[in-house]
Amino acid sequence: MGTPTEANNVTYKCIFQEDFEYVLLPISYGIVFFLGFALNVLALYLFIRTRPWKTINIFMFNLALSDLVYILTLPLLVYYYSRANNWPFSETLCKLVRFLFYTSMYCSILFLLCISIFRFLAICYPMKFISWGRIRYARNMSLGIWVLIIGMQSPILYFVTTSQLEEKIICHDTSSIDLFDQFVIFSTVHLVLLFCVPFTIIIISYCYMVYILIKPNPTIVQTRKMKIKSIKMIITVLLVFVTCFLPFHVNRTLYYYFRKMNLDCRILNTINKAYKVTRPLASLNSCIDPVLYFLIWRFKLNR
């Protein structure tokens, strides 16, 4: 590690010790693919058969769809990492796989945000929910989320590239070295707008929801059973963020900025390992999200 290597006439300062990921990533992505595919296809099937649709069903359907879009790319990544980071496909397909990962992840975050906001209105401001909780609003918001995220993630198709390293073709999940500083700025903007802001809103709204659910209030009709079920939904959404999205974004940001600061190879290798370990966690939300569907169906939280 630490020996410079020539690749496409570009000098890379460090060679990371990544043998662990050639086992970890294929196994973890393989599990997420089979489990997530089955659960989300089942969820989509149930959504299609469910009539009439209510507001929260619109968001859950789009959440399952965004999860499934990413899950369908996992077999390519399983094959890639099992070949020790040797990409046998085209550069266009590499760009598409990375683009779909981020598109799916940030669509999932915003759909979870929408579900949380509508539950917040239903519990804390039921009269406002009557006017705001209409299906056409949910449809328009869902379409807006897809258009927004696809537009914001489209630069990924420009940044992501492949390169030759010795006898391997690497499918980078960042950018070429000459564009890396721009990519870090691009990534930081998305970190703030598409993760930090939604996560903050969810935390604040859920704290207030728990306060309302616990506090005796004769104007809000909530049985003890319904309160427990509502809190379970809150815990599930927070579990997705804390387990899947938070570690990934923290380690990815550290990894990018440590690389940008050109630190010692040992430090870079450590944060690189942490970043690679949290990448499967970011995919795990595709398996946890169906738990949320079950809670809403089983407990009839949708209104």
C-alpha positions as CSV (number, residue, x, y, z in Angstrom):
1,M,0.0,0.0,0.0
2,G,1.2,3.5,-0.7
3,T,3.1,2.7,-3.9
4,P,2.1,5.0,-6.7
5,T,0.5,3.3,-9.7
6,E,0.0,4.5,-13.3
7,A,-3.5,4.2,-14.8
8,N,-4.4,5.9,-18.0
9,N,-1.4,8.2,-17.6
10,V,-2.7,9.4,-14.2
11,T,-0.7,8.8,-11.0
12,Y,-2.6,7.4,-8.1
13,K,-0.9,8.1,-4.8
14,C,-2.2,5.0,-2.8
15,I,-3.2,1.5,-3.5
16,F,-5.9,0.5,-1.1
17,Q,-6.1,-2.9,0.6
18,E,-9.5,-3.9,-0.6
19,D,-9.4,-7.7,-0.6
20,F,-12.1,-7.8,2.1
21,E,-14.6,-6.1,-0.2
22,Y,-14.3,-8.9,-2.8
23,V,-16.1,-11.1,-0.3
24,L,-18.2,-8.6,1.7
25,L,-19.8,-6.8,-1.2
26,P,-20.8,-9.8,-3.4
27,I,-22.3,-11.6,-0.4
28,S,-24.1,-8.6,1.0
29,Y,-25.3,-7.3,-2.3
30,G,-26.5,-10.8,-3.2
31,I,-28.5,-11.1,0.0
32,V,-30.0,-7.7,-0.5
33,F,-30.9,-8.5,-4.1
34,F,-32.8,-11.8,-3.4
35,L,-34.5,-10.5,-0.2
36,G,-35.2,-7.0,-1.5
37,F,-36.4,-8.2,-4.9
38,A,-38.9,-10.6,-3.4
39,L,-40.2,-8.2,-0.8
40,N,-40.5,-5.2,-3.1
41,V,-42.1,-7.1,-6.0
42,L,-44.6,-8.5,-3.5
43,A,-45.2,-5.0,-2.2
44,L,-45.8,-3.6,-5.7
45,Y,-48.2,-6.5,-6.4
46,L,-50.2,-5.8,-3.3
47,F,-50.2,-2.0,-4.0
48,I,-51.6,-2.7,-7.5
49,R,-54.3,-4.9,-6.2
50,T,-55.3,-2.5,-3.3
51,R,-58.3,-0.3,-4.1
52,P,-59.0,2.4,-3.4
53,W,-55.6,4.0,-3.1
54,K,-55.1,6.5,-0.3
55,T,-52.5,9.2,0.0
56,I,-49.9,7.2,1.8
57,N,-50.3,4.3,-0.6
58,I,-49.0,6.6,-3.4
59,F,-45.8,7.3,-1.5
60,M,-45.3,3.7,-0.5
61,F,-45.7,2.5,-4.1
62,N,-43.1,5.0,-5.3
63,L,-40.8,4.0,-2.4
64,A,-41.0,0.3,-3.4
65,L,-40.5,1.2,-7.0
66,S,-37.4,3.3,-6.3
67,D,-36.0,0.4,-4.2
68,L,-36.7,-2.1,-7.0
69,V,-34.9,0.1,-9.6
70,Y,-31.7,-0.1,-7.6
71,I,-32.1,-3.7,-6.7
72,L,-32.1,-4.7,-10.4
73,T,-28.6,-3.3,-10.8
74,L,-27.1,-5.4,-7.9
75,P,-26.3,-8.5,-10.0
76,L,-23.9,-6.4,-12.1
77,L,-22.2,-5.2,-8.9
78,V,-22.0,-8.7,-7.5
79,Y,-20.3,-9.9,-10.6
80,Y,-18.0,-6.8,-10.6
81,Y,-16.8,-7.1,-7.0
82,S,-16.5,-10.9,-7.2
83,R,-14.0,-10.3,-10.1
84,A,-11.9,-8.1,-7.8
85,N,-13.0,-4.8,-9.2
86,N,-12.8,-5.8,-12.8
87,W,-15.6,-4.2,-14.8
88,P,-16.3,-6.4,-17.9
89,F,-19.2,-4.2,-19.2
90,S,-19.3,-0.8,-21.0
91,E,-18.5,2.6,-19.5
92,T,-22.1,3.6,-20.2
93,L,-23.4,0.8,-18.1
94,C,-21.0,1.7,-15.3
95,K,-22.4,5.3,-15.3
96,L,-25.9,4.0,-15.3
97,V,-25.4,1.7,-12.3
98,R,-23.9,4.5,-10.2
99,F,-26.6,6.9,-11.4
100,L,-29.4,4.5,-10.4
101,F,-27.9,3.9,-7.0
102,Y,-27.9,7.6,-6.0
103,T,-31.3,8.2,-7.7
104,S,-32.9,5.3,-5.8
105,M,-31.3,6.3,-2.5
106,Y,-32.4,9.9,-2.6
107,C,-35.8,9.1,-4.0
108,S,-36.2,6.7,-1.0
109,I,-35.2,9.5,1.4
110,L,-37.7,12.0,0.0
111,F,-40.5,9.4,-0.1
112,L,-39.8,8.5,3.5
113,L,-39.9,12.2,4.2
114,C,-43.3,12.6,2.5
115,I,-44.7,9.6,4.5
116,S,-43.4,11.1,7.7
117,I,-44.9,14.6,6.9
118,F,-48.3,13.1,6.1
119,R,-48.3,11.0,9.2
120,F,-47.3,14.1,11.2
121,L,-50.2,16.1,9.8
122,A,-52.6,13.2,10.4
123,I,-51.6,12.9,14.0
124,C,-50.8,16.4,15.0
125,Y,-53.0,18.5,12.7
126,P,-55.9,16.2,11.6
127,M,-57.9,19.2,10.3
128,K,-55.1,20.4,8.0
129,F,-54.6,16.8,6.9
130,I,-58.1,16.7,5.5
131,S,-57.2,19.5,3.0
132,W,-53.6,18.6,2.4
133,G,-53.9,14.8,2.4
134,R,-55.6,14.5,-1.0
135,I,-54.4,11.9,-3.5
136,R,-53.8,14.4,-6.3
137,Y,-51.3,16.2,-4.0
138,A,-49.5,12.9,-3.4
139,R,-49.3,12.1,-7.1
140,N,-48.0,15.5,-8.0
141,M,-45.4,15.4,-5.2
142,S,-44.3,11.9,-6.2
143,L,-43.9,13.0,-9.8
144,G,-42.0,16.1,-8.7
145,I,-39.6,14.0,-6.6
146,W,-38.8,11.7,-9.5
147,V,-38.1,14.7,-11.8
148,L,-36.1,16.6,-9.1
149,I,-33.9,13.7,-8.2
150,I,-33.3,12.5,-11.8
151,G,-32.3,16.1,-12.7
152,M,-30.1,16.5,-9.6
153,Q,-28.4,13.2,-10.2
154,S,-27.8,13.5,-13.9
155,P,-24.3,15.0,-13.4
156,I,-23.3,11.5,-12.1
157,L,-23.5,10.4,-15.8
158,Y,-20.8,13.0,-16.5
159,F,-18.6,12.5,-13.4
160,V,-18.5,8.7,-13.2
161,T,-16.0,7.0,-15.5
162,T,-14.0,3.8,-16.0
163,S,-10.2,3.5,-16.0
164,Q,-7.6,0.9,-16.6
165,L,-5.5,-0.1,-13.6
166,E,-2.9,-2.7,-14.6
167,E,-5.0,-5.5,-16.2
168,K,-8.4,-4.4,-14.6
169,I,-11.1,-2.0,-15.7
170,I,-12.3,0.0,-12.7
171,C,-15.9,1.3,-12.5
172,H,-15.4,4.3,-10.3
173,D,-18.2,5.5,-8.0
174,T,-16.7,9.0,-7.9
175,S,-15.0,10.7,-10.9
176,S,-11.7,11.0,-12.7
177,I,-8.9,12.7,-10.7
178,D,-9.1,16.0,-12.7
179,L,-12.8,16.3,-11.8
180,F,-12.6,15.1,-8.2
181,D,-12.7,18.6,-6.6
182,Q,-15.9,19.4,-8.6
183,F,-17.4,16.0,-7.7
184,V,-16.8,16.7,-3.9
185,I,-18.7,20.0,-4.2
186,F,-21.5,18.3,-6.1
187,S,-21.6,15.5,-3.5
188,T,-21.6,18.0,-0.6
189,V,-24.5,20.0,-2.0
190,H,-26.5,16.7,-2.3
191,L,-25.5,15.7,1.2
192,V,-27.0,18.9,2.7
193,L,-30.1,19.2,0.5
194,L,-31.1,15.6,0.1
195,F,-30.0,14.0,3.4
196,C,-29.3,16.6,6.2
197,V,-32.4,18.7,5.5
198,P,-34.9,15.7,5.2
199,F,-33.3,14.0,8.2
200,T,-33.6,17.1,10.3
201,I,-37.2,17.6,9.4
202,I,-38.0,14.0,10.2
203,I,-36.3,14.2,13.6
204,I,-38.1,17.4,14.5
205,S,-41.5,16.2,13.3
206,Y,-41.1,12.8,15.0
207,C,-40.2,14.4,18.3
208,Y,-43.3,16.5,18.2
209,M,-45.4,13.4,17.1
210,V,-44.1,11.4,20.1
211,Y,-44.9,14.4,22.4
212,I,-48.5,14.6,21.0
213,L,-49.0,10.8,21.3
214,I,-47.7,10.6,24.9
215,K,-49.4,13.8,26.1
216,P,-53.1,13.3,27.1
217,N,-55.2,15.4,24.7
218,P,-59.0,15.1,24.6
219,T,-59.1,16.8,21.2
220,I,-57.1,14.0,19.6
221,V,-58.8,10.6,19.6
222,Q,-56.0,8.0,19.8
223,T,-56.3,4.7,21.6
224,R,-53.4,3.3,23.4
225,K,-53.1,0.6,20.8
226,M,-53.0,3.1,17.9
227,K,-50.4,5.2,19.8
228,I,-48.1,2.2,20.1
229,K,-48.6,1.4,16.4
230,S,-47.8,5.0,15.4
231,I,-44.6,4.9,17.5
232,K,-43.6,1.6,15.8
233,M,-43.8,3.3,12.4
234,I,-41.7,6.2,13.7
235,I,-39.0,3.8,15.0
236,T,-39.0,1.9,11.6
237,V,-38.3,5.1,9.6
238,L,-35.6,6.3,12.0
239,L,-34.1,2.8,11.9
240,V,-33.7,3.2,8.1
241,F,-32.0,6.5,8.4
242,V,-29.7,5.7,11.4
243,T,-28.8,2.2,10.1
244,C,-28.6,2.7,6.4
245,F,-28.2,6.3,5.4
246,L,-26.4,8.0,8.2
247,P,-23.3,5.8,8.4
248,F,-23.0,5.8,4.6
249,H,-23.2,9.6,4.3
250,V,-20.8,10.3,7.2
251,N,-18.1,7.9,6.0
252,R,-18.5,8.9,2.3
253,T,-18.0,12.6,3.2
254,L,-15.0,11.8,5.4
255,Y,-13.6,9.6,2.6
256,Y,-14.0,12.4,-0.1
257,Y,-12.5,15.2,2.0
258,F,-9.6,13.0,3.3
259,R,-8.8,12.2,-0.3
260,K,-9.1,15.9,-1.2
261,M,-6.6,16.8,1.7
262,N,-4.1,14.3,0.3
263,L,-3.5,12.6,3.7
264,D,-1.3,9.7,4.5
265,C,-2.1,6.4,2.8
266,R,-2.7,4.6,6.0
267,I,-5.4,7.1,7.0
268,L,-6.9,7.0,3.6
269,N,-6.9,3.2,3.6
270,T,-8.8,3.1,7.0
271,I,-11.5,5.5,5.9
272,N,-11.8,3.8,2.6
273,K,-12.5,0.5,4.4
274,A,-15.1,2.2,6.6
275,Y,-16.7,3.7,3.5
276,K,-16.8,0.4,1.7
277,V,-18.4,-1.3,4.7
278,T,-21.2,1.2,4.9
279,R,-22.1,0.9,1.2
280,P,-24.0,-2.3,1.7
281,L,-25.8,-0.7,4.6
282,A,-27.1,2.0,2.2
283,S,-28.6,-0.9,0.1
284,L,-30.2,-2.5,3.2
285,N,-33.0,0.0,3.2
286,S,-34.5,-1.9,0.3
287,C,-35.1,-4.7,2.7
288,I,-36.2,-2.6,5.7
289,D,-38.7,-0.4,3.8
290,P,-41.1,-3.4,3.3
291,V,-41.4,-3.5,7.2
292,L,-42.8,0.0,7.0
293,Y,-45.4,-1.2,4.4
294,F,-46.4,-4.1,6.7
295,L,-46.9,-1.8,9.6
296,I,-49.1,0.6,7.7
297,W,-51.1,-2.3,6.2
298,R,-51.4,-4.3,9.3
299,F,-52.2,-1.4,11.6
300,K,-54.2,0.6,9.1
301,L,-52.4,3.8,9.8
302,N,-53.2,5.2,6.4
303,R,-56.1,7.6,6.2
